Amino acid sequence: MTNTKGHQFDLDQYIGMKVKKARLDEGLKLVDVARISGISQGMVSKIENAQVSTSLETLNKLCSAIGLSISKLFNDFDRPEGGAQFTKAGSGLEVVRRGTEKGHTYQLLTYKRGGKTSFEPFMITMDDLSEVFPTFSHPGEEFIYLVSGKLVYRHGNHLYEMEAGDSLTFDAEIPHGPEKLVEVPIQLLSIINYADE
């Protein structure tokens, strides 16, 4: 049962925080809210500081006094926490892959410690027109999106002339890779999906 009490405390804290914010947004003092709602100033303070669990009737009076609807009060209560992995431009983890010695820069844009990764996104930068490229072959499906520059990209026996905004999706087991750089610098977003492995 302690868990329920713990969640109840979270609810009281949440109500207190939302009520206080709404009151301050309206420019109201505790004494104003007490006068308008008919709830004692001490009680309003206790609700705001999560020192008391309030009845729905009291909460309704309090919300009316500060111009906050009950539905708006509980708007965000059960919203999932979230928490995405954010990678600032240029701060991806630089990794060494085949082709690194050819002057390619590979930045892994997200990574997971432990567990199995289902996908890997890379930002690949190429800036030497005379480069000779290895072809790649690895498990999974790959999606590439050309952010800037122009190049000819090979997948098996097919050649694709790509410019900024173009994309390709293909079976990564089939040999693939840049065939010719047409206009540098080139930035290529590559996402390898291992989900079907």
C-alpha positions in Angstrom: 0.0 0.0 0.0 3.0 2.4 0.5 3.2 2.7 -3.3 -0.3 4.2 -3.5 0.5 6.6 -0.8 3.7 7.5 -2.7 1.7 8.3 -5.8 -0.9 10.2 -3.7 2.0 12.4 -2.5 3.0 13.0 -6.1 -0.5 14.0 -6.9 -0.6 16.5 -4.0 2.7 18.0 -5.1 1.5 18.2 -8.7 -1.8 20.0 -7.6 0.2 22.4 -5.3 2.6 23.3 -8.1 -0.1 23.9 -10.7 -2.3 25.9 -8.4 0.6 28.1 -7.2 1.7 28.7 -10.8 -1.9 29.6 -11.9 -2.3 31.9 -8.9 1.0 33.7 -9.6 0.2 33.9 -13.3 -3.1 35.7 -12.4 -1.1 38.1 -10.1 -3.1 37.0 -7.0 -1.9 36.9 -3.4 -2.8 34.1 -1.0 -5.1 36.5 0.8 -7.0 37.4 -2.5 -7.5 33.7 -3.2 -8.7 33.0 0.3 -11.2 35.9 0.1 -12.6 34.9 -3.4 -12.8 31.1 -2.7 -13.9 31.2 0.9 -11.0 28.8 1.9 -8.8 30.0 4.7 -5.4 31.5 3.7 -3.6 28.8 5.8 -5.4 26.0 3.9 -4.6 27.5 0.5 -0.9 27.7 1.5 -1.0 24.1 2.7 -2.5 22.9 -0.6 0.1 24.8 -2.6 2.9 23.3 -0.5 1.5 19.8 -0.7 1.1 19.6 3.1 -2.5 18.4 2.8 -4.7 16.3 0.5 -7.7 18.4 -0.5 -11.3 17.3 -1.3 -12.6 17.8 -4.8 -15.1 20.3 -3.5 -12.3 22.5 -2.0 -10.1 22.0 -5.1 -13.0 23.1 -7.3 -13.5 26.3 -5.3 -9.8 27.0 -5.3 -9.6 26.5 -9.1 -12.6 28.8 -9.7 -10.9 31.5 -7.6 -7.7 31.5 -9.7 -9.4 30.9 -13.1 -8.1 27.4 -13.6 -10.5 24.7 -14.9 -10.3 21.2 -13.2 -9.7 19.6 -16.6 -6.7 22.0 -17.3 -5.4 21.3 -13.8 -5.0 17.6 -14.6 -4.0 18.1 -18.2 -0.4 17.0 -17.8 -0.6 14.7 -14.7 -0.4 11.3 -16.4 1.7 12.4 -19.4 4.6 10.0 -19.9 7.9 11.3 -18.6 9.7 11.0 -22.0 13.4 11.7 -22.3 14.9 11.4 -25.7 18.7 11.3 -26.4 19.6 14.7 -27.8 22.7 15.1 -29.9 23.8 18.7 -30.6 25.0 19.4 -34.2 28.6 18.3 -34.6 28.8 16.5 -31.2 28.1 12.9 -32.3 30.5 10.2 -31.2 33.2 10.0 -33.8 33.8 6.4 -34.8 36.3 4.6 -37.0 34.8 2.5 -39.8 36.1 1.2 -43.1 36.6 4.3 -45.2 37.7 6.4 -42.3 41.3 6.3 -43.7 39.9 7.6 -47.0 39.0 10.9 -45.3 35.4 10.1 -44.4 34.3 11.3 -41.0 31.6 9.1 -39.3 29.7 10.5 -36.4 27.4 8.1 -34.6 24.4 10.3 -33.7 23.0 8.1 -31.0 24.3 5.1 -29.0 23.0 2.8 -26.3 25.2 1.3 -23.6 24.5 -2.4 -23.2 21.6 -4.2 -24.7 21.0 -4.8 -28.4 20.8 -1.7 -30.7 18.2 -2.0 -33.3 19.5 0.9 -35.4 22.5 3.1 -35.9 22.3 6.7 -37.3 25.5 8.1 -38.8 26.4 11.5 -40.3 29.1 10.9 -42.9 31.2 13.7 -44.2 33.3 13.4 -47.3 35.3 16.2 -48.9 38.0 14.8 -51.2 36.9 14.5 -54.9 39.8 12.1 -55.6 38.8 9.5 -53.0 38.5 5.9 -54.0 35.8 4.1 -52.1 35.5 0.7 -50.6 32.1 -0.9 -50.9 30.3 -2.0 -47.8 28.2 -5.1 -47.0 26.7 -5.7 -43.6 23.5 -7.1 -42.0 20.3 -5.0 -41.9 18.5 -2.5 -44.0 20.0 0.9 -44.6 18.4 4.3 -45.3 20.6 7.1 -46.6 19.6 10.8 -47.0 21.9 13.3 -48.8 22.0 16.4 -46.8 24.4 18.4 -49.0 26.6 17.9 -52.0 26.2 15.6 -55.0 27.4 12.0 -55.6 26.8 8.8 -57.5 25.9 6.0 -55.1 26.2 2.3 -55.9 23.9 -0.5 -54.7 24.7 -3.8 -56.3 24.7 -3.2 -60.1 22.7 0.0 -59.8 24.0 3.5 -59.8 22.0 6.4 -58.4 22.8 10.1 -59.0 22.0 11.8 -55.8 21.7 15.4 -54.8 20.7 17.2 -51.6 17.3 16.0 -50.5 17.5 12.6 -52.2 17.3 9.3 -50.3 17.8 5.6 -50.8 16.6 2.6 -48.8 18.2 -0.8 -49.5 19.3 -4.2 -48.3 22.7 -3.6 -46.7 23.9 -7.2 -47.3 24.3 -6.2 -51.0 27.6 -4.4 -51.6 27.0 -0.6 -51.6 28.8 2.7 -51.2 29.7 6.0 -52.9 30.9 5.4 -56.5 31.8 9.0 -57.3 31.8 12.3 -55.5 30.4 15.0 -57.9 30.2 18.0 -55.6 31.9 18.3 -52.2 31.6 18.8 -49.3 29.1 15.9 -48.9 27.1 15.2 -45.9 25.2 12.0 -45.9 22.8 10.7 -43.1 22.9 6.9 -42.9 20.6 4.9 -40.7 21.2 1.2 -40.4 18.3 -0.8 -39.1 19.1 -4.2 -37.6 15.5 -5.0 -36.4 15.1 -8.1 -38.6 18.4 -9.7 -37.5 
